[in-house]
Amino acid sequence: SPSKILFGRQEISLLNIARVGVQPLGTMDEPDEPDSARDLYAILNVARDASDEDIKRAYRNLAQATHPDKHSSPMLREAAARSFNKLQESYEVLSDKERRRIYDAYGMAGLKAGLEVGHKHKTIAEISEAFDKARAKEARKTMEATLNFRGSYGFSFSAAHLVDAEIAQRRAAIAAHRGATLSPLLDLNGMDFNSVFDVPLTEKDTAFVGAQGQMARGMGAGGLILGVRRQCSEHTGVELAVVTGSTQSQASLAVSRVISEHTAGTLTYSYSPVQGGLGLEVGVQRQLSAHAKGHLTWILGPTSGLSTGMQRSKALNSWKCDLSVGPAGGTGLTGFFARRLSKKSVFRVGFRCGTTAVDVDLGCTRRMSPESSVGLSVSLGLRGISIKLRFNHSGQRFQFPVLISPTLTPARVLCALTLPTLIVAAMKTYVLKPVAARQLRITQEALRTKFAGCVRKDKAEAAEAVSLLEIQTQRRVVQERAKGGLVIEAAVFGNFPQRKVPKVVGEPIVPGFSPANGARGEGEGGAGVSGGDAVETPSAEEAPSSSGTGGGTGREGAGGRPEAGSGDGDSNDGDDGGGSGGGGGSDGANPNSTASRPRLVPWLDVTTATQFMVFDSHLDLHPGVHKADMLGFCDPCPEEDKFFRVRYRYRGRLHEVTVGEEDGVGLPNQSHQLPAEWQCPQQPAPALV
């Protein structure tokens, strides 16, 4: 829920302040409780809007496999008890309407606070009111401590003298006449800036202060911006602004109002002694469809003008086109078309055709972080050829246009379009990518070292949960194979290299995954999760280990280290002592020694757990549900991006798909099918254990 995302660990503190009176200072930096972030919907594998009947059905299906009475082995009964307790808790909360409402609004923290105050006969409305008050108080403190800076800065350069010899000669002659020293590289032609920051006064009132200025050819002007903004109601806002100290001094009063569900309007009065006195501007914005909107602006005076336009954004493409008429902004047509090339890159083509300019701008923008982006574009027009560098960071926009040539020639246009692209590609390949990859490795290594103990514990618990599902999963595999249904060949969850379609036939689902240990009863009890610690070497997570009391020497334990024993379960060198498959083996002679532990891989084999969720040749994983909390899953790489990749066979055809941690997916799907060269005869079904 939004409140849960906003406050995180502060949820318990805020609720305790409101209802119980506990001071939050001692809990702000303490680790979360183990179950504070548990996703109850994921444990039952149901959607967040699931009905009571869906929740009951999911609970019954999972209870059949996890109930302790279903297992005779003491070790399995203990593992079943832990899994069944989580299942039982999830069902008790989600099947109770009041407790489910608290959980949906505030998460486990709100649920715990509700239980604490329940003995005082507090209703959910009272709990919600107290939480909202505490949240509003926290928001006010944040608002008061926040200054919203935003601005734009432009620095115009010229490199025409480096390209055109005639311009270089004129430049040298002018410098000699003035006695000036020439720059060996670029000349600064001009600069302009506009910077404003907000100062919150109350919940509805905000003051803003800023400055603007420009300079060109040794002359410049500037001014101070002062204003106040008030949100009068949910639909109406008023803004008063004054610009002083420049040749363009003016005052303006703007009123904005939401007219209807899809329409908003603005009315702006202005006074400028330089432009001739009073002015009026009327604007209307309209949501035309789910993906498109348009606007109409009419300037009545003192300099009249009219502009209208439309913009649309859907999926990967977006575009905008504006038409303006009159001396206020010039007469002409402007717009752009943009296409998203990836999650971080956007290609853009812009154009201007009018009385002020005629040019075309081609470029690309790359998002470097949630707050920063960089861009490079080439502008071709009547004013010549320019290259523009852009950098945006947290509301601050910087632009550096560089004039290459004031005239257009085929050779210069070709160079302007190709050389920047080649330079950027080389920089990206040989500088940016290696540096980013190195920084990512350092960050991941630190995180994995920090959480290694927790991950080992979670993987062991996941392996225990998978061992409870093994028998039923094998039966379902036989049934699905017999009718050509949905069979999970391999599934992994965690952090691994991203790709689209596997390039090589037979390529493992992720690097280091060994098909020798799928979810088919081979190796560690056929478990889809290693019972011990896996290393970052090929087939490390899934290296075969003995099952039962079979003999043989030189076997590989679950951790990928050779075992020297005879397979009787007494070996102290391997992570898996050779006991019954599917259990979590010991960590060797000294389980507390980190020096002897192999390094964990940042992903988990969840083949068995995924196959267990297949019913009637269908599998649905719901969006917004944390997959790490599902039965047989865990978080193998805390605080890292996680993905779920599954390779499956349906009606004899091999498929594969990759989705994010909280993305939904439905199997089977025709779009997941692998190319024809991947298709091969289906393997025979294994015998039941």
C-alpha positions in Angstrom: 0.0 0.0 0.0 1.2 3.6 -0.5 1.4 4.3 3.2 3.5 1.2 3.7 5.9 2.2 0.9 6.1 5.8 2.2 6.9 5.1 5.8 8.6 1.7 5.7 10.0 0.9 9.2 8.4 4.1 10.7 4.9 2.5 10.5 5.2 0.8 13.8 6.6 3.8 15.5 3.9 6.1 14.2 1.1 3.8 15.3 2.7 3.4 18.7 3.0 7.1 19.1 -0.7 7.5 18.2 -2.2 4.7 20.2 0.3 3.3 22.8 2.6 6.2 23.5 5.9 4.4 22.8 8.8 6.7 21.8 10.1 6.0 18.2 13.6 7.1 18.6 15.0 3.8 19.7 13.4 1.9 16.8 14.2 4.0 13.8 17.5 2.4 13.0 16.9 -1.1 14.3 16.4 -4.0 11.9 12.9 -4.9 10.9 11.3 -7.8 12.7 11.5 -11.0 10.6 7.9 -11.0 9.6 7.3 -7.2 9.4 7.5 -7.2 5.6 5.9 -10.6 4.9 3.5 -10.6 2.0 0.5 -12.7 3.1 -1.0 -12.7 -0.4 2.2 -14.2 -1.8 2.2 -17.0 0.9 -1.2 -18.1 -0.4 -0.4 -17.1 -4.0 -3.6 -15.2 -4.5 -4.3 -11.7 -6.0 -4.7 -8.7 -3.7 -8.3 -8.5 -4.8 -8.9 -12.2 -4.3 -12.4 -13.2 -3.0 -13.0 -15.1 0.2 -13.6 -18.3 -1.9 -10.2 -17.9 -3.7 -8.4 -17.5 -0.4 -10.1 -20.5 1.1 -9.3 -22.6 -2.0 -5.7 -21.6 -2.0 -5.4 -22.3 1.7 -6.8 -25.8 1.3 -4.6 -26.7 -1.6 -1.4 -25.6 0.2 -2.5 -27.1 3.6 -2.7 -30.6 2.0 1.1 -30.5 1.4 2.3 -28.6 4.4 0.1 -30.0 7.3 2.4 -31.8 9.7 0.1 -34.8 9.9 0.8 -35.5 6.2 4.5 -36.4 7.0 5.9 -39.2 9.0 9.6 -38.2 9.1 10.4 -36.1 12.2 12.5 -33.7 10.1 9.8 -33.2 7.6 7.2 -32.8 10.3 9.2 -30.0 11.8 9.6 -28.3 8.4 5.9 -28.7 7.7 5.0 -27.1 11.1 7.0 -24.0 10.2 5.4 -23.7 6.7 2.0 -24.5 8.0 2.2 -21.8 10.7 2.9 -19.2 8.1 0.1 -20.5 6.0 -2.3 -20.5 8.9 -1.4 -17.0 9.9 -2.0 -15.7 6.4 -5.4 -17.4 6.1 -6.5 -16.1 9.5 -5.7 -12.5 8.6 -7.0 -12.5 5.0 -10.2 -14.4 5.8 -11.1 -11.8 8.4 -12.5 -8.7 6.7 -11.5 -6.2 9.4 -8.0 -7.6 9.9 -7.5 -7.8 6.1 -8.5 -4.1 5.8 -5.9 -3.1 8.3 -3.3 -5.2 6.6 -4.1 -3.8 3.1 -3.9 -0.2 4.4 -0.8 -0.4 6.8 0.8 -3.8 6.3 1.9 -6.1 9.1 2.9 -3.1 11.3 -0.6 -1.7 11.2 -2.0 -5.2 12.0 0.3 -5.6 15.0 -0.7 -2.1 16.3 -4.3 -3.0 15.8 -3.9 -6.2 17.8 -2.2 -4.2 20.6 -5.0 -1.7 20.9 -7.7 -4.2 20.3 -7.9 -5.0 24.0 -8.9 -1.3 24.5 -11.8 -1.8 22.1 -10.5 0.5 19.4 -12.3 0.3 16.0 -10.5 0.2 12.7 -11.8 3.7 12.0 -10.1 5.0 15.1 -6.9 3.2 14.2 -7.0 4.7 10.7 -7.6 8.2 12.0 -4.7 7.9 14.4 -2.4 6.7 11.7 -3.5 9.4 9.3 -2.8 12.1 11.9 0.6 10.7 12.7 1.4 10.5 9.0 0.2 14.1 8.4 2.4 15.3 11.2 5.4 13.5 9.7 4.5 14.9 6.2 4.4 18.5 7.7 7.9 18.0 9.2 9.2 16.8 5.8 7.5 19.7 4.0 9.0 22.3 6.3 12.5 20.8 5.8 12.2 20.6 2.1 13.2 23.3 -0.5 12.1 22.4 -4.0 14.9 23.7 -6.3 14.3 23.8 -10.0 15.9 25.7 -12.8 17.4 25.7 -16.3 20.8 26.9 -17.4 22.1 27.3 -20.9 25.6 28.0 -22.1 26.0 28.7 -25.9 29.4 27.9 -27.5 30.9 28.2 -31.0 33.3 25.8 -32.6 32.8 27.2 -36.2 36.3 28.5 -36.3 37.7 25.0 -35.9 35.7 23.8 -39.0 35.7 26.8 -41.3 39.0 28.5 -42.2 37.4 31.7 -43.3 35.6 32.1 -40.0 38.9 31.5 -38.2 40.6 34.3 -40.2 37.8 36.8 -39.4 37.9 35.8 -35.8 41.7 36.3 -35.6 41.4 39.7 -37.3 38.7 40.9 -34.9 40.7 39.7 -31.9 43.8 41.5 -33.2 41.8 44.7 -33.7 40.4 44.6 -30.1 43.7 43.3 -28.6 41.9 40.3 -27.1 43.3 36.9 -26.4 41.7 34.0 -28.4 40.5 30.8 -26.8 42.3 27.8 -28.2 39.1 25.7 -28.3 35.5 27.0 -27.9 34.1 30.5 -27.8 31.4 31.4 -25.3 28.6 33.2 -27.2 26.1 33.6 -24.4 24.4 32.2 -21.4 21.0 32.3 -19.8 19.5 31.0 -16.6 16.3 30.7 -14.7 16.3 29.3 -11.2 13.5 29.1 -8.6 13.1 27.3 -5.2 10.0 26.8 -3.1 9.6 27.7 0.5 6.6 25.9 2.1 4.7 28.2 4.5 1.7 26.1 5.4 0.0 23.0 4.1 -1.7 25.2 1.4 0.7 28.1 1.0 4.0 28.1 -0.7 6.4 31.0 -1.5 8.9 30.9 -4.2 12.0 32.9 -4.9 14.2 32.9 -7.9 16.3 34.7 -10.4 16.7 34.9 -14.2 19.2 36.5 -16.5 20.8 36.3 -19.9 24.1 37.5 -21.5 25.2 37.7 -25.1 28.0 39.5 -26.9 29.0 41.4 -23.8 25.5 42.6 -22.9 23.1 41.2 -20.4 20.1 41.6 -18.2 18.6 39.9 -15.2 15.8 40.0 -12.6 14.6 38.8 -9.3 11.5 36.5 -9.1 9.2 36.7 -6.1 5.9 34.9 -5.7 3.4 33.0 -3.6 1.2 30.1 -4.4 -2.0 29.0 -2.6 -4.1 25.9 -3.0 -7.5 27.3 -2.2 -9.4 24.0 -2.6 -9.0 20.6 -4.2 -9.9 22.1 -7.6 -8.6 25.7 -7.4 -5.2 27.3 -7.1 -3.9 30.9 -7.2 -0.4 32.2 -7.9 0.9 35.7 -7.7 4.4 36.5 -9.2 6.5 39.6 -9.6 9.7 40.0 -11.7 11.8 43.0 -10.9 15.2 44.5 -11.7 15.2 43.8 -15.5 14.0 45.4 -18.7 11.2 42.9 -18.7 9.8 43.6 -15.3 6.2 42.5 -14.9 3.6 41.2 -12.4 1.1 38.4 -13.0 -1.9 36.8 -11.2 -2.8 33.3 -12.4 -5.9 31.3 -11.3 -6.2 27.6 -12.2 -9.2 25.4 -11.8 -10.3 21.9 -12.6 -13.5 22.4 -14.5 -14.5 18.8 -14.9 -13.1 15.3 -14.7 -11.2 15.8 -18.0 -10.9 19.6 -18.3 -8.9 22.3 -16.6 -8.5 26.0 -17.2 -6.2 28.8 -16.4 -6.7 32.6 -16.4 -3.7 34.9 -16.1 -3.7 38.7 -15.7 -0.4 40.4 -16.3 1.1 43.9 -16.2 4.2 44.9 -18.0 5.2 48.6 -18.6 7.7 47.6 -21.3 5.1 45.6 -23.4 2.4 48.3 -23.1 0.4 47.7 -19.9 -2.3 45.1 -19.0 -2.5 41.7 -20.6 -4.9 38.7 -20.4 -4.2 35.0 -21.2 -6.9 32.3 -21.2 -5.9 28.6 -21.4 -7.8 25.3 -21.5 -6.4 21.8 -21.2 -8.5 18.8 -22.0 -7.9 15.1 -21.6 -9.0 13.7 -25.0 -8.5 10.0 -24.3 -6.6 7.7 -21.9 -3.4 8.5 -23.7 -3.9 11.9 -25.4 -4.5 15.5 -24.3 -4.8 18.9 -26.0 -4.6 22.5 -25.1 -5.8 25.9 -26.4 -4.2 29.2 -25.3 -5.4 32.7 -26.3 -3.4 35.8 -25.4 -5.5 38.9 -25.7 -2.9 41.6 -25.0 -0.8 43.6 -25.0 0.8 41.4 -27.6 -1.8 39.0 -29.0 -1.4 35.4 -30.0 -3.1 32.0 -30.2 -1.7 28.6 -29.8 -3.2 25.1 -29.8 -1.8 21.6 -29.8 -2.1 18.0 -28.9 0.2 15.3 -27.4 -0.1 11.6 -27.1 1.9 9.0 -25.2 1.2 5.2 -25.3 3.5 2.2 -24.8 6.8 3.0 -26.4 5.9 6.0 -28.5 5.0 9.6 -27.7 4.5 12.7 -29.9 3.5 16.3 -29.6 2.5 19.0 -32.1 1.7 22.7 -31.5 0.5 25.4 -33.8 1.0 29.1 -32.8 -0.2 32.2 -34.6 0.6 35.8 -33.8 3.5 38.0 -32.8 3.5 36.8 -29.1 5.3 33.6 -29.8 5.8 33.8 -33.6 3.8 31.9 -36.2 4.8 28.3 -36.9 4.6 24.6 -36.2 6.6 22.8 -33.5 6.6 19.3 -32.2 8.5 16.1 -31.6 8.3 12.3 -31.9 10.0 10.1 -29.2 10.4 6.3 -29.0 11.5 4.4 -25.9 14.4 2.2 -26.9 14.8 0.6 -23.5 13.9 1.2 -19.9 16.6 3.9 -19.8 17.0 5.2 -23.3 14.7 7.4 -25.5 15.2 8.4 -29.1 13.7 11.8 -30.1 13.2 13.8 -33.3 12.1 17.4 -32.9 11.2 20.1 -35.4 10.4 23.8 -35.7 9.0 25.5 -38.8 8.0 29.1 -38.5 8.9 32.7 -38.5 11.5 32.3 -35.6 13.3 29.2 -36.7 13.4 26.3 -39.2 15.3 23.3 -38.0 15.3 19.6 -37.1 16.7 18.1 -33.9 17.7 14.4 -33.7 19.1 12.9 -30.4 18.9 10.4 -27.6 18.4 10.7 -23.9 19.7 8.2 -21.3 18.5 7.9 -17.7 21.6 7.4 -15.5 19.7 7.3 -12.2 16.2 8.0 -10.9 17.2 11.7 -10.5 19.7 12.1 -13.4 19.7 11.9 -17.2 22.0 12.9 -20.0 21.3 13.6 -23.7 23.0 14.4 -27.0 21.3 15.7 -30.1 22.3 17.3 -33.5 20.3 20.3 -34.8 20.2 21.0 -38.5 18.5 24.2 -39.8 18.8 27.6 -41.4 21.1 28.7 -38.6 23.6 26.0 -39.3 24.7 22.8 -37.6 24.8 22.6 -33.8 25.4 19.8 -31.3 23.5 20.0 -28.0 24.6 18.4 -24.8 21.9 18.1 -22.0 22.1 17.1 -18.4 19.2 16.9 -16.0 19.4 16.3 -12.3 16.7 16.7 -9.6 14.8 19.4 -11.4 18.0 21.2 -12.6 18.4 21.3 -16.4 21.7 22.2 -18.1 22.0 22.7 -21.9 25.3 23.2 -23.8 24.6 24.0 -27.5 27.8 24.1 -29.6 27.7 25.8 -33.1 29.7 23.6 -35.5 29.0 25.5 -38.8 26.7 28.4 -39.7 26.2 26.8 -43.2 24.8 23.4 -44.3 27.0 21.3 -46.6 26.5 17.5 -47.3 29.9 16.6 -45.8 29.4 18.6 -42.6 25.9 17.2 -42.1 27.2 13.7 -42.5 30.0 14.3 -40.1 27.6 15.9 -37.6 25.2 12.9 -37.7 27.9 10.2 -37.6 30.8 11.4 -35.5 28.9 12.1 -32.2 27.2 8.7 -32.5 30.5 6.9 -32.9 32.1 8.9 -30.1 29.2 8.1 -27.7 29.2 4.4 -28.7 33.0 4.2 -28.0 32.6 6.0 -24.7 29.7 3.7 -23.7 31.6 0.5 -24.7 35.0 1.3 -23.3 34.4 3.7 -20.5 30.9 4.0 -19.1 29.9 0.3 -19.2 33.1 -1.0 -17.6 32.9 1.7 -14.8 29.2 1.0 -14.2 29.8 -2.8 -14.2 32.7 -2.4 -11.7 30.6 -0.2 -9.4 27.7 -2.7 -9.6 30.0 -5.6 -8.7 31.3 -3.7 -5.7 27.8 -2.9 -4.5 26.5 -6.4 -5.0 29.5 -7.9 -3.3 29.0 -5.7 -0.2 25.3 -6.6 -0.1 25.8 -10.3 -0.5 28.5 -10.3 2.2 26.2 -8.3 4.5 23.2 -10.7 4.1 25.1 -14.0 3.6 23.9 -15.4 6.9 20.3 -14.5 6.4 20.3 -15.9 2.9 21.8 -19.2 4.0 19.1 -19.5 6.6 16.3 -18.5 4.2 17.6 -20.9 1.5 17.6 -23.8 4.0 14.0 -23.0 5.0 13.0 -22.8 1.3 14.7 -26.2 0.8 12.7 -27.7 3.7 9.5 -26.3 2.2 10.3 -27.8 -1.2 10.9 -31.2 0.4 7.2 -31.1 1.5 6.0 -30.6 -2.0 8.2 -33.2 -3.8 5.8 -36.2 -3.9 2.8 -34.3 -5.0 4.9 -32.3 -7.6 6.1 -35.6 -9.1 2.6 -36.9 -9.5 1.5 -33.7 -11.1 4.5 -33.9 -13.5 3.5 -37.4 -14.6 -0.1 -36.3 -15.1 0.8 -33.2 -17.1 3.3 -35.1 -19.3 0.7 -37.7 -20.0 -1.8 -35.2 -21.5 0.8 -32.9 -23.0 0.1 -30.2 -20.4 2.2 -27.7 -18.6 5.5 -29.0 -17.3 8.1 -26.7 -15.7 11.5 -27.7 -17.1 13.4 -25.1 -15.0 12.6 -22.0 -13.0 14.9 -19.6 -11.1 14.3 -16.5 -8.9 16.8 -13.9 -8.0 19.4 -11.7 -9.7 20.9 -13.0 -12.9 22.1 -11.6 -16.3 19.1 -10.4 -18.4 18.5 -11.5 -22.0 15.6 -12.0 -24.3 15.8 -15.2 -26.3 18.6 -17.7 -25.6 21.2 -17.4 -28.3 22.6 -20.9 -28.1 20.5 -24.1 -28.2 20.8 -25.9 -24.9 21.9 -22.8 -23.1 21.1 -23.1 -19.3 18.3 -21.0 -18.0 20.8 -18.9 -16.1 24.6 -19.2 -16.0 25.7 -21.9 -13.5 22.4 -23.8 -13.7 22.7 -27.5 -14.2 19.8 -29.4 -15.7 21.0 -32.5 -13.9 19.1 -31.5 -10.9 15.7 -30.3 -12.0 12.5 -30.7 -10.1 12.2 -34.3 -11.1 13.4 -36.3 -8.1 17.1 -36.2 -9.0 19.9 -35.0 -6.7 18.8 -33.3 -3.5 15.6 -35.1 -3.1 14.7 -33.7 -6.5 14.3 -30.3 -4.7 14.2 -27.2 -6.7 16.4 -25.6 -4.1 19.8 -26.6 -2.8 19.8 -27.9 0.7 23.2 -26.4 1.3 25.2 -23.4 0.3 25.8 -23.0 -3.5 28.8 -21.4 -5.0 29.1 -19.1 -8.0 30.5 -21.8 -10.3 28.7 -23.7 -13.1 26.2 -26.1 -11.7 27.1 -25.0 -8.2 23.5 -24.4 -7.0 22.3 -27.6 -8.5 25.4 -29.9 -8.2 24.2 -33.5 -7.7 24.5 -34.9 -4.2 23.7 -38.4 -3.1 20.3 -39.4 -1.9 19.8 -42.0 0.7 22.7 -44.1 1.9 24.2 -45.0 -1.5 28.0 -45.4 -1.7 30.6 -44.0 -4.0 33.5 -41.6 -3.5 34.5 -38.2 -4.8 30.9 -37.0 -4.9 30.0 -33.3 -5.0 28.0 -31.9 -2.1 25.3 -29.3 -2.4 27.9 -26.6 -2.0 29.9 -27.8 -4.9 32.8 -29.1 -2.8 34.1 -32.7 -3.1 33.0 -35.1 -0.4 35.6 -37.6 0.7 33.2 -39.9 2.6 31.5 -43.0 1.4 28.0 -41.4 1.4 26.9 -42.6 4.8 26.0 -39.0 6.0 29.0 -38.7 8.3 31.3 -36.6 6.1 32.5 -33.3 7.6 33.8 -31.9 4.4 30.7 -31.3 2.3 27.7 -29.2 2.8 25.4 -32.1 2.3 26.4 -35.1 4.4 24.6 -37.5 2.1 21.4 -37.8 4.1 17.9 -37.9 2.7 17.4 -35.6 -0.3 15.7 -32.3 0.0 16.9 -31.6 3.6 19.3 -28.9 4.6 22.7 -30.5 5.3 25.3 -29.3 7.8 28.0 -26.8 6.9 30.9 -29.0 7.6 33.0 -29.4 10.7 32.6 -25.8 11.8 29.2 -24.3 10.8 30.1 -20.9 12.1 33.3 -20.6 10.1 32.8 -18.1 7.2 36.3 -18.9 5.8 35.2 -22.4 4.8 31.8 -21.4 3.4 31.5 -21.1 -0.4 30.0 -18.0 -1.8 26.2 -18.0 -2.4 24.8 -17.5 -5.9 22.3 -14.7 -6.0 19.5 -16.9 -7.4 17.4 -19.8 -6.3 16.2 -22.9 -8.2 12.4 -22.8 -7.7 11.5 -25.5 -10.3 9.7 -27.7 -7.8 7.9 -24.9 -6.1 6.7 -23.5 -9.5 5.5 -26.9 -10.7 3.5 -27.4 -7.5 1.5 -24.2 -8.3 0.4 -25.6 -11.7 -3.3 -26.7 -11.7 -5.1 -28.1 -14.8 -2.2 -27.0 -17.1 -2.3 -23.4 -16.0 -0.2 -21.2 -13.7 -1.1 -17.7 -12.7 1.3 -15.5 -10.7 -0.5 -12.3 -9.7 0.9 -8.8 -10.1 1.9 -6.8 -7.0 2.7 -10.0 -5.0 6.2 -10.5 -3.6 7.4 -13.8 -5.1 10.0 -14.1 -2.4 7.3 -14.9 0.1 5.7 -17.8 -1.9 6.0 -21.3 -0.7 9.4 -22.8 -1.6 10.8 -19.3 -2.5 13.0 -16.9 -0.5 14.9 -13.7 -1.1 18.4 -14.9 -2.4 19.7 -11.3 -2.9 18.3 -8.7 -0.5 18.2 -5.1 -1.7 18.9 -6.1 -5.3 16.7 -6.3 -8.4 15.1 -9.7 -8.6 13.6 -11.6 -11.6 11.6 -14.8 -12.1 12.5 -16.9 -15.2 10.7 -20.0 -16.1 11.3 -22.5 -18.9 8.4 -24.8 -19.5 7.0 -27.3 -22.0 3.4 -27.1 -23.2 1.9 -29.5 -25.8 5.5 -30.6 -26.6 6.7 -27.0 -27.3 9.4 -25.4 -25.2 8.7 -21.9 -23.8 10.6 -19.4 -21.7 9.7 -16.1 -20.1 11.3 -13.6 -17.6 9.3 -11.2 -15.4 10.1 -8.8 -12.5 9.8 -9.6 -8.8 6.3 -8.1 -8.6 5.1 -8.6 -12.2 2.3 -10.9 -13.0 2.5 -13.8 -15.5 0.2 -16.4 -16.9 1.3 -19.8 -18.3 1.0 -21.0 -21.0 1.3 -18.2 -23.4 2.0 -18.4 -27.1 4.4 -15.4 -27.0 6.7 -17.3 -24.7 7.5 -20.0 -27.3 11.2 -20.5 -28.1 12.5 -20.7 -31.7 12.1 -23.9 -33.8 15.7 -25.0 -33.3 15.0 -25.3 -29.5 12.1 -27.7 -30.0 13.0 -31.3 -29.3 11.2 -34.5 -28.3 9.8 -34.5 -24.8 11.7 -36.5 -22.2 9.9 -39.5 -20.7 8.2 -39.1 -17.4 10.1 -40.3 -14.4 8.8 -43.0 -12.1 7.1 -42.0 -8.9 9.0 -42.2 -5.7 
